[in-house]
Structures are given as structure tokens and as C-alpha cells.
Amino acid sequence: MKKLSFNFFIHPLTVIYLGIALFTGRFSFLFIHLFVALIHELFHVVVALFMKVRVNELSMLPFGFYARLEDVERKGFWCQLWIYIAGPLSIFFSLFLMRIFYQIDLISYYGYQYGREACYIVCFFNLLPIYPLDGGRIMRLFCFRFLEVEKAHFISYILSLITTCFIFYRAIKSGQWVIALFLIISQGQWIYLERKQYPLYLKLRRLQKKPNPIKISKKPSIYIYYDNYCWLKGKMIGEEEILQMKLEKWQKQHQKSKTKYSIKNFFKQFQQK
């Protein structure tokens, strides 16, 4: 098991959310919710350490906690699945604790009822297919298990954005604008970073030397859990060549996009008009 040593970070929106709860007299209920959310995240941390995955940071977000794990997405399918599903499974332990706290008069009947509700909310909210929630991570994990990398990225983006828009609407309607704002910001950051790091993934993939089952495709495709080959123009090409082709394609598209939307090109087009 890895040594437990990590940084602790409080998101700025969390401070605003705590301040609102304090002035509106709902801090005690928020405390119970955060307690349940902390148990949820600690289950992730314990399983990650057991799987020898380093925990870099534990963040306190407006609606809970988030543990940033080091290189967890480079681990095997089952290792990742156990880490991601550990949080939702913590609901049974959290419900048991709420029952014990109520029996020893540590919380009132209303506190007990709210605690039970918080357990279900934390569990099922985290199972939504929104990245970086557990549901979003599990969705991505299965997408990359069965689909080519680019298709997996696209499907995970679409499902995550659709669900985010729905939750954003519900959050705004119920007055939870801090959570709504956080979801929109986090989705934008995630998609931006994913697209930016894609060429880095292709380069790192070339350095990986892991024995995987062989997969032969009709098109130059990369499946994460396979050693990829493609029958192209009458000859078989390996993963090294496929990665090089994809990297060159990305560089051409990126350069084309960069030129198209540059300030210099904008003024050129304006002068032509």
C-alpha cells in the first residue's frame, strides 16, 4: 500500500458556498452532507492506495471532495474500475454510520433523515455520466475498453455535456447556482485539457512496452488495451506507424486551425472583403 501523503486544496467556490450556508442557517445540514462526501472520497483513496496508486491531492469542492490520483488512467481496466466504483459502494458504510449516530443521540431524528438523504444524493449524483464524477469516469473507462480512442473521446464528451446541461438547468431552477457554475467551468476545463493533451498521449503511447492482445483493424485505429495493427493499401502496418500517422494528422489540423483563426489572417480576410 502506498504511503498516505497528499496536498489539501479548497476550491474558491466552496468558500462562497459555505458562507451562504452559514448565513442561511443551513450549515449543520451542509456539514452532514460534506461528512458523507468525505467518506465517499476516502473509499476511493483507500482502494487507490491498496492498488498502489499515489494520491496527489484532496480537494474540497462546493458539493463534496475530489481526490486527484497519479496516472490512474494508465492502470489496467479492473484496477481503475475498482477505484472508481469504491466511492458509490461507500453508501452502505455511510448509512450504517448515520444509524449508529442516531442511536447514540449524536444527531437528531431530522439530522438522521437528512443524513440518509445525503447518502443517496452523494451516491447517485456521483454516478451521473459527468466527468470527473465517478459515473463519468466509469463511462469513459468502458468507452475506451471497446471503442477506438477518438470515438471514445467523442462519445464521452457528448454524454458528459448533455448530462451537464440537464443538471445545470435543474441546479439553476432550484437556486444552486454555485454548483451549476462549477459544473460548467469544470466541463470547459476538462475538454480543453483533453484536446490539448491528445498529442502528448500519442507520444507517450509510443514509449509504452506492455504485452497486449493483438487487434487488426481496417482503418488506422488505436484501442487502448490492444497492440494495434492495420491492413492498409495491401500491407500490414503496426502501432508505431499508426501513432505517427495520427500525430501528423493532428499537427496538420492544429496548424490549419491556428492559421485560420490567427489575427493576421483575420485582417487579411477583412481587407479582401
C-alpha positions in Angstrom: 0.0 0.0 0.0 1.2 3.5 -0.9 2.2 6.0 1.8 -0.7 8.4 2.6 0.8 11.8 1.8 -1.0 14.5 -0.3 -1.9 18.2 -0.5 -5.3 19.6 0.6 -7.0 22.2 -1.6 -10.2 24.2 -1.0 -11.9 25.4 -4.2 -12.8 29.2 -4.1 -16.4 28.5 -4.9 -16.5 26.2 -1.8 -15.8 29.1 0.4 -18.7 31.1 -1.1 -21.0 28.1 -0.8 -20.0 27.6 2.9 -20.6 31.3 3.6 -24.1 31.2 2.1 -24.9 28.1 4.1 -23.7 29.8 7.3 -25.8 32.9 6.8 -28.9 31.0 5.8 -28.8 28.7 8.8 -28.1 25.5 6.8 -24.5 24.9 7.8 -25.3 21.9 10.0 -27.1 20.2 7.1 -24.2 21.0 4.8 -21.8 19.6 7.4 -23.6 16.3 7.3 -23.5 16.3 3.5 -19.8 17.0 3.5 -19.1 14.3 6.0 -20.9 11.8 3.8 -19.0 13.1 0.8 -15.7 12.8 2.6 -16.4 9.1 3.4 -17.2 8.6 -0.2 -13.9 10.1 -1.3 -11.9 8.3 1.3 -13.1 5.0 0.0 -11.6 6.0 -3.4 -8.3 6.9 -1.6 -8.1 3.6 0.4 -8.7 1.4 -2.7 -6.3 3.5 -4.8 -3.5 3.1 -2.1 -4.3 -0.6 -2.0 -3.8 -0.7 -5.8 -0.5 1.1 -5.4 -1.8 4.4 -6.9 -0.4 7.6 -5.5 -2.9 10.2 -4.2 -1.5 13.7 -5.1 -4.2 16.0 -3.8 -7.6 16.0 -2.0 -9.8 18.9 -3.0 -12.8 20.3 -1.2 -15.4 21.2 -3.9 -18.8 23.0 -3.5 -20.7 19.7 -3.3 -18.0 17.3 -1.9 -14.5 16.2 -2.2 -12.2 15.1 -5.1 -9.0 13.0 -4.9 -6.5 13.6 -7.7 -4.8 10.3 -8.4 -1.4 10.0 -10.1 -1.5 8.2 -13.5 -4.6 6.2 -12.6 -5.8 6.2 -16.2 -2.6 4.3 -17.2 -3.6 1.4 -14.9 -5.4 -1.7 -16.0 -9.2 -1.8 -16.7 -10.1 -3.7 -13.5 -7.8 -1.6 -11.3 -9.5 1.6 -12.5 -13.0 0.1 -12.2 -12.5 -0.9 -8.5 -11.1 2.5 -7.7 -14.0 4.4 -9.3 -16.8 2.1 -8.0 -15.4 2.2 -4.4 -17.0 5.6 -3.8 -20.6 4.7 -4.7 -20.2 1.5 -2.7 -19.4 3.6 0.4 -23.2 4.3 0.7 -23.6 1.2 2.8 -21.0 2.3 5.3 -22.4 5.8 5.4 -25.9 4.6 6.1 -24.6 2.4 8.8 -22.8 5.3 10.5 -25.9 7.5 10.3 -27.9 4.8 12.0 -25.2 4.5 14.8 -25.0 8.3 15.3 -28.8 8.4 15.7 -28.9 5.5 18.2 -26.3 7.1 20.4 -28.1 10.6 20.1 -25.2 12.2 18.3 -27.7 13.5 15.7 -31.4 14.3 15.9 -34.1 12.4 14.0 -34.2 15.2 11.4 -30.4 15.0 11.2 -30.7 11.3 10.7 -33.2 11.7 7.9 -31.1 14.3 6.2 -28.0 12.1 6.6 -29.8 9.2 4.9 -30.9 11.5 2.1 -27.3 12.9 1.8 -26.0 9.3 1.4 -28.3 8.6 -1.5 -27.7 12.0 -3.1 -23.9 11.7 -2.9 -24.0 8.1 -4.3 -26.4 8.7 -7.2 -25.1 12.2 -8.1 -21.6 10.7 -8.4 -22.9 8.0 -10.7 -24.0 10.6 -13.3 -22.1 10.3 -16.6 -20.3 13.7 -16.0 -16.6 13.8 -15.9 -14.8 14.0 -13.4 -17.6 12.3 -11.4 -17.4 8.5 -10.8 -20.1 7.9 -13.4 -18.2 9.9 -16.0 -15.0 8.0 -15.3 -16.7 4.6 -15.4 -18.4 5.7 -18.7 -15.1 6.7 -20.2 -13.4 3.5 -18.9 -16.0 1.4 -20.8 -15.8 3.6 -23.9 -12.0 3.1 -24.1 -12.4 -0.6 -23.4 -14.5 -1.2 -26.5 -14.0 1.8 -28.8 -11.2 3.4 -30.7 -9.6 6.3 -28.8 -11.0 9.2 -30.9 -14.6 7.7 -30.9 -14.3 7.1 -27.2 -13.3 10.7 -26.6 -16.2 12.0 -28.7 -18.9 9.9 -27.1 -17.7 10.7 -23.6 -17.7 14.4 -24.4 -21.2 14.3 -25.8 -22.7 12.2 -22.9 -21.0 14.3 -20.3 -22.1 17.6 -21.9 -25.7 16.5 -22.3 -25.9 15.4 -18.7 -24.1 18.6 -17.5 -26.7 20.8 -19.4 -29.5 18.9 -17.8 -28.0 19.2 -14.2 -27.1 22.9 -14.9 -30.8 23.6 -15.7 -32.0 21.8 -12.6 -29.4 23.5 -10.4 -30.3 27.0 -11.7 -34.0 26.2 -11.3 -33.5 25.1 -7.6 -31.2 28.1 -6.9 -28.0 26.0 -6.6 -26.1 28.4 -8.9 -22.7 27.7 -7.3 -22.9 24.0 -8.2 -24.2 25.0 -11.7 -21.3 27.4 -12.2 -18.8 24.8 -11.0 -20.1 22.1 -13.4 -19.9 24.4 -16.4 -16.3 25.6 -15.5 -15.1 22.0 -14.8 -16.5 20.7 -18.1 -14.9 23.5 -20.1 -11.5 22.9 -18.4 -11.7 19.2 -18.9 -12.5 19.3 -22.7 -9.8 22.0 -23.2 -7.1 20.0 -21.4 -8.1 16.7 -23.0 -7.8 18.1 -26.6 -4.6 19.8 -25.7 -3.0 16.7 -24.2 -4.1 14.4 -27.1 -0.7 14.6 -28.9 1.1 14.0 -25.7 -0.9 10.8 -25.2 0.1 9.7 -28.7 3.8 10.3 -27.9 3.6 8.6 -24.6 1.8 5.6 -26.1 4.8 5.0 -28.4 7.0 4.6 -25.3 4.7 2.0 -23.6 6.0 -1.5 -23.9 3.2 -3.6 -22.5 2.2 -7.1 -23.8 -1.4 -6.7 -25.1 -3.7 -8.8 -27.2 -3.3 -8.1 -30.9 -6.2 -6.2 -32.7 -6.3 -5.8 -36.5 -8.5 -3.1 -37.9 -9.5 -2.0 -41.4 -8.6 1.6 -40.6 -5.6 3.1 -38.7 -7.1 2.9 -35.2 -5.8 2.9 -31.6 -7.6 0.8 -29.0 -6.0 1.4 -25.6 -6.0 -2.2 -24.3 -4.6 -3.7 -27.5 -1.5 -3.9 -29.6 -2.9 -2.3 -32.8 -2.3 -3.3 -36.4 -4.0 -2.2 -39.6 -4.2 -3.7 -43.1 -3.7 -0.6 -45.3 -3.0 -0.4 -49.1 -2.1 -4.1 -49.3 0.3 -4.2 -46.4 0.2 -4.6 -42.6 1.3 -1.6 -40.5 1.9 -1.7 -36.8 1.0 0.6 -33.9 4.2 2.7 -34.2 3.2 3.7 -37.7 -0.5 4.2 -36.8 0.5 6.6 -34.0 2.9 8.5 -36.3 0.1 8.9 -38.8 -2.4 10.2 -36.2 0.2 12.6 -34.7 0.9 14.0 -38.2 -2.8 14.3 -38.9 -3.4 16.2 -35.6 -0.4 18.5 -36.3 -1.8 19.4 -39.7 -5.3 20.0 -38.4 -3.9 22.1 -35.5 -1.7 24.2 -37.8 -4.6 24.7 -40.2 -6.9 25.8 -37.4 -4.2 28.0 -35.9 -3.6 29.8 -39.2 -7.3 30.1 -40.0 -8.2 31.8 -36.7 -5.0 33.9 -36.4 -5.3 37.7 -36.1 -3.1 38.2 -39.1 -5.3 36.0 -41.2 -8.4 37.8 -39.9 -7.2 41.1 -41.1 -6.2 39.6 -44.5 -9.7 38.3 -45.0 -11.2 41.6 -43.8 -9.1 43.5 -46.4 -10.2 41.1 -49.2 -13.8 41.8 -48.3 
